[in-house]
Amino acid sequence: MSTSIRNVRNRPAELYPFTQKYRLKKTQTALAYWALDKKKEREKLIDRLLRFI
């Protein structure tokens, strides 16, 4: 896994509305985002999460 602590602290702005609406912890949500190695997979995750908002 290529996820580093630096990436986890760099939280994507796209996740902010989702974390606010469902009152999720930002660090754990960012970790789940950065656990995906490929950018295309992360974009797919964001698209799916934004459907719930």
MOTAGI-V521034 format. One record per residue. N is the residue number from 1. OMEGA is omega in whole degrees, -180 to 180 (none if undefined). NEAR is the number of other C-alpha atoms within 8 Angstrom. Layout:
# MOTAGI-V521034
n omega near
N OMEGA NEAR
N OMEGA NEAR
This chain:
# MOTAGI-V521034
n omega near
1 -175 4
2 -179 5
3 178 9
4 179 6
5 180 6
6 180 6
7 -179 9
8 179 12
9 177 8
10 -175 7
11 179 10
12 -179 7
13 -179 5
14 -179 7
15 -174 11
16 -180 9
17 -179 8
18 180 13
19 179 12
20 -177 8
21 -176 8
22 178 6
23 178 6
24 176 10
25 -173 7
26 -177 9
27 -180 9
28 178 8
29 178 11
30 178 14
31 178 9
32 179 8
33 -176 9
34 177 11
35 176 9
36 -173 9
37 -174 10
38 -180 6
39 -179 7
40 178 6
41 179 9
42 178 12
43 178 8
44 177 8
45 179 9
46 179 10
47 -180 8
48 180 8
49 -179 9
50 176 8
51 -178 6
52 -176 6
53 none 7
